[in-house]
Amino acid sequence: MVWLGGNSETHHLTIPPLVRYVVRLRHKGLRLGSYSQYQLELSDKVIHLRDVEKRTYLDISQVLILEGYKSPRGFNLGPESVFSIYKKRKIRDKRLQSCSEPEIIWVAVEKVF
């Protein structure tokens, strides 16, 4: 038996082989590690102040303290904490927007009679 494939005129005379396969699909975005509503609001505010308003981390920490924000564990936000929030949020956003990584891990071709 020969499988010709395509639009061969004798294609109707042959049966194509059966192909079975397993694909592993990995995506870093599936590991969400979700933010609480407060963490999301706080990190959105930090991203806006840094990327849109071009403020320094010290300036951002002072703005957040004046507006009553605290760290998720209840402490005052210093510039180091603001930098950490900014950096981790950027890493998270990049991971969630990354492409999937498909991998074929098993293939079997069987003749069909």
C-alpha positions as CSV (number, residue, x, y, z in Angstrom):
1,M,0.0,0.0,0.0
2,V,1.3,3.4,-0.9
3,W,-0.2,6.7,0.3
4,L,0.0,9.3,-2.4
5,G,-1.6,12.2,-0.5
6,G,-2.5,15.5,-2.2
7,N,-4.8,15.6,-5.1
8,S,-3.6,12.4,-6.9
9,E,-6.1,10.8,-9.2
10,T,-5.6,7.5,-7.5
11,H,-6.1,9.0,-4.1
12,H,-9.5,7.5,-3.8
13,L,-8.0,4.0,-4.2
14,T,-5.8,4.2,-1.2
15,I,-6.4,4.9,2.5
16,P,-4.1,7.3,4.1
17,P,-2.2,6.1,7.2
18,L,-3.6,6.8,10.7
19,V,-1.3,9.3,12.6
20,R,-1.6,9.4,16.3
21,Y,0.4,12.0,18.3
22,V,0.7,13.6,21.7
23,V,1.5,17.2,22.0
24,R,2.6,18.8,25.2
25,L,1.6,22.5,25.4
26,R,3.5,24.6,27.9
27,H,2.6,28.2,28.7
28,K,4.1,30.2,31.5
29,G,0.9,32.1,31.8
30,L,-0.9,29.0,33.2
31,R,0.9,29.5,36.5
32,L,-0.9,32.6,37.5
33,G,0.0,33.2,41.1
34,S,-2.9,35.6,41.4
35,Y,-2.7,39.0,42.9
36,S,-5.3,40.1,45.5
37,Q,-7.4,43.0,44.4
38,Y,-5.4,45.3,46.6
39,Q,-2.1,44.1,45.2
40,L,-3.4,44.6,41.7
41,E,-4.6,48.2,42.5
42,L,-1.3,49.0,44.2
43,S,0.8,47.7,41.3
44,D,-1.3,49.4,38.7
45,K,-0.8,52.7,40.6
46,V,3.0,52.1,40.7
47,I,3.2,51.2,37.0
48,H,1.2,54.3,36.1
49,L,3.3,56.6,38.2
50,R,6.6,55.1,36.9
51,D,5.8,54.5,33.2
52,V,3.3,57.3,32.5
53,E,4.3,60.1,34.9
54,K,8.0,59.2,34.9
55,R,8.4,59.6,38.6
56,T,11.3,58.2,40.7
57,Y,10.8,55.4,43.2
58,L,11.3,57.8,46.1
59,D,8.6,60.2,44.7
60,I,6.2,57.3,44.1
61,S,6.6,56.0,47.7
62,Q,5.9,59.5,49.0
63,V,2.7,59.8,46.8
64,L,1.5,56.3,47.9
65,I,2.1,57.1,51.6
66,L,0.2,60.4,51.3
67,E,-2.7,58.5,49.6
68,G,-2.8,56.0,52.5
69,Y,-1.4,53.0,50.7
70,K,0.6,50.4,52.6
71,S,2.5,47.3,51.6
72,P,0.3,44.2,51.3
73,R,1.5,43.2,54.8
74,G,0.7,46.6,56.3
75,F,4.0,48.4,56.3
76,N,4.9,51.8,54.9
77,L,6.1,51.8,51.3
78,G,9.8,52.8,50.9
79,P,11.5,53.3,47.5
80,E,12.9,49.7,47.7
81,S,9.4,48.3,48.2
82,V,8.1,50.4,45.3
83,F,10.9,49.1,43.1
84,S,10.2,45.5,44.1
85,I,6.4,45.9,43.3
86,Y,7.3,47.5,39.9
87,K,9.8,44.9,39.0
88,K,7.7,41.9,40.0
89,R,4.6,43.2,38.2
90,K,6.6,43.7,35.0
91,I,8.0,40.1,35.2
92,R,4.4,38.8,35.8
93,D,3.0,40.8,32.9
94,K,5.8,39.5,30.6
95,R,5.1,35.9,31.7
96,L,1.4,36.2,31.1
97,Q,1.9,37.7,27.6
98,S,4.5,35.1,26.5
99,C,3.9,32.6,23.7
100,S,3.1,28.9,24.3
101,E,5.7,26.2,23.7
102,P,4.3,23.3,21.8
103,E,6.3,20.0,21.8
104,I,5.4,16.8,20.0
105,I,6.4,14.1,22.5
106,W,5.1,11.0,20.8
107,V,4.1,10.1,17.2
108,A,2.8,6.8,15.7
109,V,1.9,6.1,12.1
110,E,-0.3,3.1,11.5
111,K,-1.4,1.5,8.2
112,V,-5.1,1.2,7.8
113,F,-6.4,-1.8,5.9
